[in-house]
Amino acid sequence: MQEKAARERIQKLKEEINRHRYAYHVLDKQTLSPEALDSLKKELFDLEQEFPRLITPDSPTRRVGGKPLKSFGKAHHETPMLSFNDAFSRADMDAWARRAGDVLGRSARAFYCELKIDGLAIELVYENGVLVQGSTRGDGVTGEDVTQNLKTIEAIPLTLRATGSGLRVPSRLVVRGEVFLAKDEFRRVNREREKQGEAPYANPRNLAAGSVRQLDPRVTSARRLTSFAYDIALPQADLKRMGITEHDEEHALLKKLGFRINPHNRRTETLADVFAFRDEWERKRERLEYEIDGIVVMVNDNALFEKAGVIGKAPRAAIAYKFSPREATTSVLDILFQVGRTGVITPVAHLAPVNLGGVTIEHATLHNFDQVMSLDVRVGDTVVVSRAGDVIPQVTQVLPHLRAGKERKQKPPAVCPVDGSPVVRDGAFYRCSNPRCGARHREALRHFVSRGAFDVEGVGPRVIDAFLGAGIMRDAADLFTIREGDISSLPRFGEKSAQNIVRELKEKRRVSLKRFIYSLGILHVGEETSALLAKRMSSVEAKISKPVDMLSVMQKMSMGDLQEIPDIGPAVSRSIYDWFHEKRNAEFLEKLDKAGVRLYSEAQRVNSHLQGIKFVLTGTLSFSRSEAKHRIEERGGNVMESVSGETDYVVAGEAPGTKLAEARRKGVKVIDEKEFLKLIHVSH
């Protein structure tokens, strides 16, 4: 091939490769397979090797190349690369808006919100449309020249795209952005290091920063970094000549020029919109392919932004609104012991409430007693608690210098906290010596929330196992004090499910006496015997409205008193008597009392105006179905599972099922939620 033909072919190859690069990295569209694109790059490389005089600095083949450097040169920033002040709450943001308003008056009517990438800030300089220098932030005035390394990043254009007629792009353009590493790539690099026996990197940001500062560009290239651009660092007069007066317009232009722009960034009109944007992405952050730690909020009007000026090293008209921390300090109120399904005893830190990742938690796992010893964590210590992604909150560090001398070491228990059996050492674990202890404990908890007992919807075997595994529940009484944050911080539990569970448990703290007795799981005491005991207790002079009231009454009953109750013989009475005189069980009832559990007998119902009336529920109501059932039974009514000739009412909520058609076919009266609440004397 002649040099003239080679020049034409090289130019076309460069344009074609850049076109597909732009589609993939900027528009998020794959217009050519990676294999085909590699083939084009190989053809270009071969031609450049044959005609080395035709190699230009903006060639796609220059992304990986060059000899390792001995050191980085310095790069002076024409205008300082500023940092941002931080806000951690809405109150902080309100204060920032007031301070900015003092300078700008009421003219700042719109904001621009960007996801705050946890990466490395960079500056890119283009002359006549070609990348000539790339540098790090450094001290904000002078950074390191890392041009060769930044050229290896496909998301950074080596040549600016033509953007059509009428657009006046200056011959010298300065662009700023962020270099970062995707989560999948971070995991891949760490897997490779572990295979080679090397320590893994701590986080993607550190790895991205280290990769950009490699003296050998080939190492940087192997890390597969990417980038977002977010600012054109030119004087406002230059931007205005380009027709740009607002920050969101800069992003639009950068995308046209070939830069990768974060598609989630958004212009907002009010501070309330800013709050909604921040809260939305705090919830969604785990879905992103990269790490973010908050949002950047700025006045969108460029002239106003410049007018506001700079305070210290931060612009007055912009701020970083951080997410709730994933690490925080708090104090250890107690170290509790939780028994798992296999009898393993796990230490759990009971903490002063702390906000992590947007939720308030009070419990954190300590894993095992070797971990307690290794951390030297004590009751009363100030500790660092960490939670990231789907990791259960855990104590990661103790701050011993903050000790006051009253902290208490916690030894492993000598006896099981569930059944009192001796505890044995099993490798790194301590285990109850009774092989059935953990399994029996789990079954007892499942029984407590079952339909005949507290009838707690949404708390089944899977949920109980998760609570036990995370250490946020040791016994059934803990159910009524669990916070939403304790639940939503667990794997596969979201904010909505946490709210539903906590609301359901709050509603179920008031329970009938017979259901409460049945929930205790006393040997030989089923639903019928529970009803007999409840009837007998309701006949005593003392009013029973709390678990401790029932404890007082039962501890005064002798074996003979119990056997006077119809159908309760010697074996059953012995079981009941022993249960209520067991210290551990008495403490459990007292704990339920403190958790707010309240009792009512048949004679203590709200009223009995629904006595004998039978209901069937179908569809979705504004409250849980179990709460509707509770309200009906509390007033003397009954809830049936299916429609029959004996049914008095079918309560139809939203999206009712086949029971509605069955009711109409059988001529049973159908009422909506409003009529139902009126019928049971509850205001809508």
C-alpha angles and dihedrals in degrees: 000000000000119000093248092054090044091053091053092046093047091051092050092047091051091050092047095047091048091048092056091042090055092048093050103039101031106026094032091231125128106218096167133026117256090242093054091046090051088052091055091048090050091052090050092048092050092050092049090051089052093046106029092171088069094060111114130189092247095055114126088231089066091069089088116031147075130092122284112274124237091217141341122264123227123262120201116213113225089215123022118268098231129204127219134247113238133241122193103180143027088257089058090050093048089052091049092050090050092050092048090045091056088063101033100034114209096321095097097090102152137044134199117221123201131181107250104234115212095227144093122301115231139181124216124197121201124190118193088347097306126111107246103163140018123184145171125247094251109168092341093262102053127025137170122278104240097160096136092051095047090051088065091064110095094204090064112079116227089201127030116243121245106255103194135265123315097034112116108205112180119242088244117048126179116199128183130201148134132277115207145159123242117239093244091052091048090054091047093053092048092049089054091049092050090051088055092049094251127136114261121245116261099230142347094257094058091046092049092050092047092047093053090051096053112126090215111066090203090067090052091049092053091058094065097221122183136196148211122208117215112163144039106214099208130121114274090245091059092047091049090053086055089054094254119132102149134053096238088059089058090058091050091052093046090055091051090050091056105265124135109247126193104252092205096064113110144189112234129192102207141027088248088061089051090054091049091049092050094047092047093056094043086061094043100039094104090059093061122096090229139044122265127178101190142317134286114229122194140166103265097214107089095206092052090045091055092043091056090061130191133305111202105315096335132082113243093221097056135057140176109240103201128209121241108286122263088210127043141154125248139148130266109239094181143340110236131193120232123191116216131207093273094045095258111149113222124193113229126191114231102209139195102258112278133179114237124170092346097309133093115235133185102182134060129176121247090191099215141343093268086063091049089053094043093051091037087220115179136185105270095027124136106236141179113243120198134196126171128168112322094344115126110242111270140179107249104170142018122215101214095175088070094059117123096198096257096090116123128218116227119221124200111269118262093210132034113266090219106049106001095244118148115273118233130197114245110181108290091350139075115220138188108252091223103089092206097047101095094040092048090048091054092048090050090054092049089050091050093060096037124122096263092048125038091337095214111185117215095023104098134145094291093052093046091050090050092050092049092046092051092047095235091122130044099164139002093271090065089065091074095053100044113121125223089244092057088057102039090051090064123093114272094009117113133195092261095051090047091053092048094050095047091046092049092049091049090053092049097054088095108068138160118264094241092051090048093053091048091050092060091072095224112182112263092007112118131163095286094049089045089055091050092050092047091051091050093048091048089058095058120096095243115089111237112208102133136046091248090056089056091046091054092050095046095048089056092055118094127211088259092053090053093049090055088069109095115260094011110117134182097281094049094044091050091052092049093045093049093047096055092044094052109107094218092054093048089053089049092054090049089051091051088051092053089048089062102256110158131189137211131184128216088265092050098056120136084251135314102233090126092054109152095358114134124215136189119200124210134167129013122312128193088255131040121285090236089057090052089051091048092052092050095048092044087061095047099265130124133227119220127199096220138029116259140155088274094059113111100186139013111204108209120198128175117317096009119199134226091299089078093058090045091053092051091047091052095041095244115158113257120206131181127229094270092054091045093054090048090050093053091043096248119137115239 
